[in-house]
Amino acid sequence: MNSKEKGRRGEDFAALYLSRKGYEIISRNFRSKWGEIDIIAGREDTLTFFEIKYWGSYSYENLEYAINKRKQSRIVRTAKYFLYKNPGYYSKRKIFDVIYLNENTGKLRHIAEAFSGEE
């Protein structure tokens, strides 16, 4: 399985998890010139931008390196672009979560409000 297929599989697992938790999936793989947001989902009055990490060889502790300040800034800029293109979501509370899935154990970890929307 190549990395693109692996990423899609992780996103599929995460989307299923989120649906079961009451989230409405609004967009997957939303792209801008700054980057990509894996999943954008809504629940009640909140719009959540999700970064999905589906790893086997890296551990949970490696997230701080994989989602560093530069990566966070790219996600935040892409989120702002999403809101520009979809102004109906602007009034919602906006948060940035990370979902880490271990492909070897199947363990899923949802890190709510993993980082702020400030650049």
Backbone as a printed PyTorch tensor [residue, N CA C, xyz], in Angstrom:
tensor([[[  0.8530,  -1.1670,   0.0000],
         [  0.0000,   0.0000,   0.0000],
         [  0.9060,   1.2400,   0.0000]],

        [[  0.6770,   2.1370,  -0.9570],
         [  1.4970,   3.3440,  -1.0030],
         [  0.9990,   4.3560,   0.0410]],

        [[  1.7490,   5.4430,   0.2110],
         [  1.4190,   6.4000,   1.2700],
         [  0.0820,   7.1000,   1.0330]],

        [[ -0.2760,   7.3320,  -0.2280],
         [ -1.5570,   7.9750,  -0.5240],
         [ -2.7220,   7.0530,  -0.1410]],

        [[ -2.6070,   5.7710,  -0.4770],
         [ -3.6460,   4.7990,  -0.1100],
         [ -3.7340,   4.6600,   1.4100]],

        [[ -2.5750,   4.6580,   2.0420],
         [ -2.5270,   4.5440,   3.4990],
         [ -3.2100,   5.7570,   4.1450]],

        [[ -2.9250,   6.9470,   3.6380],
         [ -3.5550,   8.1530,   4.1650],
         [ -5.0590,   8.1230,   3.9910]],

        [[ -5.5060,   7.6770,   2.8320],
         [ -6.9460,   7.5730,   2.5640],
         [ -7.5930,   6.5920,   3.5360]],

        [[ -6.9190,   5.4960,   3.8050],
         [ -7.4620,   4.4980,   4.7320],
         [ -7.6030,   5.0870,   6.1380]],

        [[ -6.5770,   5.8050,   6.5840],
         [ -6.6370,   6.4440,   7.8890],
         [ -7.7630,   7.4630,   7.9710]],

        [[ -7.9320,   8.2350,   6.8970],
         [ -9.0130,   9.2240,   6.8580],
         [-10.3790,   8.5490,   6.8550]],

        [[-10.4900,   7.4100,   6.1700],
         [-11.7540,   6.6640,   6.1800],
         [-12.1060,   6.1960,   7.5950]],

        [[-11.1090,   5.6620,   8.3100],
         [-11.3350,   5.2290,   9.6990],
         [-11.7450,   6.4190,  10.5660]],

        [[-11.0400,   7.5350,  10.3930],
         [-11.3410,   8.7280,  11.1890],
         [-12.7370,   9.2600,  10.8770]],

        [[-13.1180,   9.2760,   9.6080],
         [-14.4490,   9.7630,   9.2220],
         [-15.5430,   8.8810,   9.8330]],

        [[-15.3360,   7.5820,   9.8450],
         [-16.3010,   6.6720,  10.4650],
         [-16.4070,   6.9490,  11.9660]],

        [[-15.2750,   7.1030,  12.6140],
         [-15.2470,   7.4300,  14.0450],
         [-16.0120,   8.7210,  14.3120]],

        [[-15.7350,   9.7550,  13.5130],
         [-16.3830,  11.0550,  13.7140],
         [-17.8840,  10.9770,  13.4840]],

        [[-18.3030,  10.2590,  12.4580],
         [-19.7320,  10.0870,  12.1990],
         [-20.4210,   9.4270,  13.3840]],

        [[-19.7750,   8.4380,  13.9590],
         [-20.3400,   7.7520,  15.1250],
         [-20.3960,   8.6560,  16.3530]],

        [[-19.5480,   9.6740,  16.3880],
         [-19.5240,  10.6270,  17.5010],
         [-20.4560,  11.8150,  17.2620]],

        [[-21.2050,  11.7770,  16.1610],
         [-22.1970,  12.8220,  15.9080],
         [-21.7280,  13.9800,  15.0470]],

        [[-20.5550,  13.8590,  14.4550],
         [-20.0690,  14.9080,  13.5570],
         [-20.6620,  14.7220,  12.1680]],

        [[-20.8930,  15.8380,  11.5040],
         [-21.2860,  15.8170,  10.0980],
         [-20.0340,  16.1490,   9.2860]],

        [[-19.6270,  15.2400,   8.4190],
         [-18.4550,  15.4750,   7.5830],
         [-18.8500,  16.4880,   6.5100]],

        [[-18.1650,  17.6190,   6.4920],
         [-18.4610,  18.6830,   5.5470],
         [-17.5500,  18.5990,   4.3320]],

        [[-16.2750,  18.2970,   4.5750],
         [-15.3100,  18.2290,   3.4830],
         [-14.1600,  17.3090,   3.8710]],

        [[-13.6070,  16.6680,   2.8520],
         [-12.4010,  15.8620,   3.0450],
         [-11.3600,  16.3350,   2.0430]],

        [[-10.1300,  16.3970,   2.5100],
         [ -8.9970,  16.7890,   1.6690],
         [ -9.2130,  18.1620,   1.0230]],

        [[ -9.6250,  19.1230,   1.8370],
         [ -9.8040,  20.4850,   1.3350],
         [ -8.4290,  21.0990,   1.1140]],

        [[ -8.1970,  21.5840,  -0.1020],
         [ -6.8890,  22.1060,  -0.4750],
         [ -6.9040,  23.6080,  -0.7380]],

        [[ -5.7710,  24.2090,  -0.4340],
         [ -5.5160,  25.5960,  -0.7950],
         [ -4.0620,  25.6790,  -1.2250]],

        [[ -3.6130,  26.8640,  -1.5980],
         [ -2.2100,  27.0010,  -1.9880],
         [ -1.2790,  26.8360,  -0.7830]],

        [[ -1.8220,  26.9100,   0.4280],
         [ -1.0090,  26.7570,   1.6330],
         [ -0.9230,  25.3220,   2.1140]],

        [[ -1.8860,  24.5060,   1.7620],
         [ -1.8570,  23.1340,   2.2450],
         [ -3.2000,  22.4460,   2.1320]],

        [[ -3.4020,  21.4810,   3.0100],
         [ -4.6020,  20.6500,   2.9640],
         [ -5.1070,  20.3900,   4.3760]],

        [[ -6.4180,  20.3190,   4.4940],
         [ -7.0420,  19.8850,   5.7410],
         [ -7.6900,  18.5460,   5.4430]],

        [[ -7.3520,  17.5400,   6.2450],
         [ -7.8190,  16.1780,   5.9850],
         [ -9.3350,  16.0540,   6.0710]],

        [[ -9.8970,  16.5380,   7.1740],
         [-11.3540,  16.4530,   7.3580],
         [-11.8410,  17.7390,   8.0200]],

        [[-12.9440,  18.2600,   7.5030],
         [-13.6370,  19.3770,   8.1300],
         [-15.0110,  18.8480,   8.5090]],

        [[-15.3750,  19.0060,   9.7820],
         [-16.6370,  18.4380,  10.2560],
         [-17.3210,  19.4040,  11.2150]],

        [[-18.6360,  19.3190,  11.2590],
         [-19.4190,  20.1570,  12.1460],
         [-20.1940,  19.3370,  13.1500]],

        [[-20.3710,  19.9200,  14.3070],
         [-21.2120,  19.3150,  15.3430],
         [-21.7230,  20.4430,  16.2190]],

        [[-23.0480,  20.5590,  16.3110],
         [-23.7030,  21.6260,  17.0640],
         [-23.2180,  22.9800,  16.5350]],

        [[-22.6580,  23.8160,  17.3820],
         [-22.2450,  25.1520,  16.9420],
         [-20.7430,  25.2430,  16.6520]],

        [[-20.0960,  24.0970,  16.4450],
         [-18.6450,  24.0630,  16.2750],
         [-18.2500,  23.5000,  14.9150]],

        [[-17.2630,  24.1210,  14.3190],
         [-16.6500,  23.6480,  13.0870],
         [-15.2430,  23.1880,  13.4560]],

        [[-14.9310,  21.9370,  13.1600],
         [-13.6360,  21.3820,  13.5470],
         [-12.8350,  21.0090,  12.3160]],

        [[-11.5810,  21.4360,  12.3310],
         [-10.6230,  21.1180,  11.2780],
         [ -9.7080,  20.0200,  11.8270]],

        [[ -9.7270,  18.8650,  11.1520],
         [ -8.9930,  17.7010,  11.6480],
         [ -7.7520,  17.4120,  10.8190]],

        [[ -6.6500,  17.1810,  11.5200],
         [ -5.4350,  16.6350,  10.9260],
         [ -5.4050,  15.1670,  11.3390]],

        [[ -5.2570,  14.2750,  10.3580],
         [ -5.2660,  12.8420,  10.6300],
         [ -3.8620,  12.2960,  10.4310]],

        [[ -3.3850,  11.5420,  11.4140],
         [ -2.0960,  10.8580,  11.3020],
         [ -2.3510,   9.3630,  11.4780]],

        [[ -2.0130,   8.5960,  10.4590],
         [ -2.2150,   7.1430,  10.4540],
         [ -0.8380,   6.5170,  10.2970]],

        [[ -0.2690,   6.1200,  11.4170],
         [  1.1110,   5.6430,  11.4450],
         [  1.2150,   4.2450,  12.0230]],

        [[  2.2300,   3.5580,  11.5850],
         [  2.5960,   2.2880,  12.1910],
         [  3.9760,   2.3670,  12.8080]],

        [[  4.8790,   3.0610,  12.1220],
         [  6.2690,   3.0880,  12.5710],
         [  6.5850,   4.2660,  13.4950]],

        [[  5.6830,   5.2130,  13.6130],
         [  5.9030,   6.3470,  14.5100],
         [  4.9260,   6.2590,  15.6640]],

        [[  5.3160,   6.8250,  16.7850],
         [  4.4560,   6.7620,  17.9570],
         [  3.7220,   8.0850,  18.1720]],

        [[  2.8200,   8.0600,  19.0970],
         [  2.0430,   9.2390,  19.4800],
         [  2.9660,  10.4050,  19.8430]],

        [[  4.0730,  10.0950,  20.4760],
         [  5.0110,  11.1320,  20.9100],
         [  5.6260,  11.9000,  19.7360]],

        [[  5.6040,  11.3370,  18.5370],
         [  6.1630,  12.0110,  17.3680],
         [  5.2460,  13.0860,  16.7910]],

        [[  4.0300,  13.2040,  17.2970],
         [  3.0780,  14.1780,  16.7590],
         [  3.5760,  15.6110,  16.8540]],

        [[  4.2450,  15.9370,  17.9590],
         [  4.6930,  17.3250,  18.1120],
         [  5.6810,  17.7140,  17.0230]],

        [[  6.4020,  16.7640,  16.4650],
         [  7.3290,  17.0540,  15.3660],
         [  6.6060,  17.0780,  14.0200]],

        [[  5.6250,  16.2060,  13.8680],
         [  4.8880,  16.1170,  12.6080],
         [  3.9200,  17.2880,  12.4330]],

        [[  3.4060,  17.7960,  13.5320],
         [  2.4500,  18.9020,  13.4720],
         [  3.0870,  20.1010,  14.1920]],

        [[  4.1940,  20.5310,  13.6420],
         [  4.9400,  21.6440,  14.2170],
         [  4.2540,  22.9800,  13.9000]],

        [[  4.8480,  24.0590,  14.3460],
         [  4.2460,  25.3910,  14.1530],
         [  4.0440,  25.7170,  12.6750]],

        [[  4.9720,  25.3080,  11.8270],
         [  4.8360,  25.5690,  10.3900],
         [  3.6160,  24.8420,   9.8200]],

        [[  3.4650,  23.5720,  10.1820],
         [  2.3200,  22.7810,   9.7210],
         [  1.0180,  23.3810,  10.2610]],

        [[  1.0170,  23.7760,  11.5200],
         [ -0.1690,  24.3930,  12.1160],
         [ -0.5550,  25.6600,  11.3620]],

        [[  0.4300,  26.4820,  11.0310],
         [  0.1690,  27.7190,  10.3020],
         [ -0.4580,  27.4310,   8.9380]],

        [[  0.0120,  26.3990,   8.2630],
         [ -0.5300,  26.0260,   6.9530],
         [ -1.9890,  25.5700,   7.0870]],

        [[ -2.2780,  24.8200,   8.1390],
         [ -3.6450,  24.3550,   8.3750],
         [ -4.5590,  25.5410,   8.6850]],

        [[ -4.0940,  26.4530,   9.5220],
         [ -4.8960,  27.6270,   9.8950],
         [ -5.1700,  28.4910,   8.6610]],

        [[ -4.1790,  28.7080,   7.8300],
         [ -4.3940,  29.4960,   6.6140],
         [ -5.3900,  28.8200,   5.6840]],

        [[ -5.2920,  27.5080,   5.5770],
         [ -6.2300,  26.7700,   4.7380],
         [ -7.6360,  26.8430,   5.3300]],

        [[ -7.7480,  26.8010,   6.6500],
         [ -9.0570,  26.9350,   7.3130],
         [ -9.6680,  28.3050,   7.0210]],

        [[ -8.8470,  29.3390,   7.0640],
         [ -9.3380,  30.6900,   6.7560],
         [ -9.8170,  30.7680,   5.3040]],

        [[ -9.1180,  30.0910,   4.4160],
         [ -9.5290,  30.0610,   3.0170],
         [-10.8610,  29.3140,   2.8730]],

        [[-11.0110,  28.1970,   3.5930],
         [-12.2740,  27.4630,   3.5850],
         [-13.4200,  28.3820,   4.0150]],

        [[-13.2060,  29.1600,   5.0720],
         [-14.2440,  30.0680,   5.5590],
         [-14.5350,  31.1750,   4.5540]],

        [[-13.5240,  31.6320,   3.8660],
         [-13.7170,  32.6310,   2.8170],
         [-14.6020,  32.0600,   1.7050]],

        [[-14.3580,  30.8100,   1.3370],
         [-15.1300,  30.1610,   0.2770],
         [-16.5120,  29.6930,   0.7590]],

        [[-16.6720,  29.5250,   2.0570],
         [-17.9120,  29.0130,   2.6500],
         [-18.3200,  29.8980,   3.8340]],

        [[-18.7310,  31.1310,   3.5810],
         [-18.9890,  32.0900,   4.6740],
         [-20.1300,  31.6920,   5.6150]],

        [[-20.9480,  30.7550,   5.2250],
         [-22.0330,  30.3130,   6.0920],
         [-21.5530,  29.6620,   7.3800]],

        [[-20.2970,  29.2210,   7.3970],
         [-19.7350,  28.5800,   8.5930],
         [-18.9930,  29.5690,   9.4930]],

        [[-18.8880,  30.8110,   9.0580],
         [-18.0380,  31.7670,   9.7680],
         [-18.4640,  32.0060,  11.2140]],

        [[-19.7490,  31.9780,  11.4910],
         [-20.2300,  32.2880,  12.8470],
         [-20.0230,  31.1360,  13.8350]],

        [[-19.6610,  29.9730,  13.3470],
         [-19.4530,  28.8270,  14.2410],
         [-18.1360,  28.9570,  15.0120]],

        [[-18.0820,  28.3330,  16.1480],
         [-16.8290,  28.2270,  16.9000],
         [-15.8920,  27.3380,  16.0850]],

        [[-14.6330,  27.7100,  15.9980],
         [-13.6860,  26.9650,  15.1750],
         [-12.5750,  26.3900,  16.0390]],

        [[-12.3330,  25.0770,  15.8730],
         [-11.2590,  24.4300,  16.6230],
         [-10.4490,  23.5120,  15.7070]],

        [[ -9.2750,  23.1680,  16.1800],
         [ -8.3340,  22.3480,  15.4150],
         [ -7.9750,  21.1140,  16.2470]],

        [[ -8.3880,  19.9520,  15.7540],
         [ -8.1510,  18.6860,  16.4390],
         [ -7.2070,  17.8160,  15.6270]],

        [[ -6.6270,  16.8470,  16.3130],
         [ -5.7710,  15.8520,  15.6560],
         [ -6.3100,  14.4750,  16.0230]],

        [[ -6.3480,  13.6050,  15.0260],
         [ -6.6750,  12.2020,  15.2880],
         [ -5.4590,  11.3800,  14.8950]],

        [[ -4.9710,  10.6170,  15.8580],
         [ -3.8320,   9.7340,  15.6440],
         [ -4.3380,   8.2950,  15.6620]],

        [[ -4.0360,   7.5650,  14.6040],
         [ -4.4040,   6.1500,  14.5320],
         [ -3.1250,   5.3330,  14.3670]],

        [[ -2.9930,   4.3020,  15.1740],
         [ -1.8580,   3.4000,  15.0410],
         [ -2.2920,   2.2390,  14.1650]],

        [[ -1.6930,   2.1250,  12.9780],
         [ -2.1280,   1.0870,  12.0380],
         [ -1.7980,  -0.3150,  12.5120]],

        [[ -0.8420,  -0.4740,  13.4210],
         [ -0.4840,  -1.8080,  13.9220],
         [ -1.4370,  -2.2880,  15.0090]],

        [[ -1.8450,  -1.3780,  15.8940],
         [ -2.7000,  -1.7750,  17.0150],
         [ -4.1730,  -1.4420,  16.7890]],

        [[ -4.4530,  -0.5320,  15.8540],
         [ -5.8240,  -0.0910,  15.6310],
         [ -6.2870,   0.9360,  16.6480]],

        [[ -5.4000,   1.3400,  17.5500],
         [ -5.7600,   2.3110,  18.5820],
         [ -5.9280,   3.7040,  17.9730]],

        [[ -6.9890,   4.3820,  18.3880],
         [ -7.2850,   5.7230,  17.9150],
         [ -7.2170,   6.6730,  19.1000]],

        [[ -6.5980,   7.8220,  18.8570],
         [ -6.5120,   8.8500,  19.8950],
         [ -6.9870,  10.1680,  19.3000]],

        [[ -7.9990,  10.7590,  19.8870],
         [ -8.5710,  12.0350,  19.4210],
         [ -8.0870,  13.1220,  20.3790]],

        [[ -7.3040,  14.0410,  19.8450],
         [ -6.7580,  15.1350,  20.6350],
         [ -7.5650,  16.3870,  20.3160]],

        [[ -8.4800,  16.7110,  21.2160],
         [ -9.3660,  17.8640,  21.0150],
         [ -8.5960,  19.1550,  21.2600]],

        [[ -8.8690,  20.1540,  20.4150],
         [ -8.2400,  21.4580,  20.5240],
         [ -6.7220,  21.3250,  20.6520]],

        [[ -6.1390,  20.5740,  19.7220],
         [ -4.7050,  20.2780,  19.7370],
         [ -3.8440,  21.5170,  19.5800]],

        [[ -4.3440,  22.4930,  18.8410],
         [ -3.6320,  23.7650,  18.6950],
         [ -4.6420,  24.8610,  18.4170]],

        [[ -4.2020,  26.0980,  18.5580],
         [ -5.1100,  27.2320,  18.3870],
         [ -5.1490,  27.6800,  16.9350]],

        [[ -6.1130,  28.4940,  16.6220],
         [ -6.2430,  29.0270,  15.2900],
         [ -5.4390,  30.3000,  15.0780]],

        [[ -4.5650,  30.6020,  16.0070],
         [ -3.7100,  31.7890,  15.8920],
         [ -2.4630,  31.4370,  15.1050]],

        [[ -2.0380,  32.3520,  14.2580],
         [ -0.8050,  32.1280,  13.4920],
         [  0.3590,  32.7940,  14.1720]]])
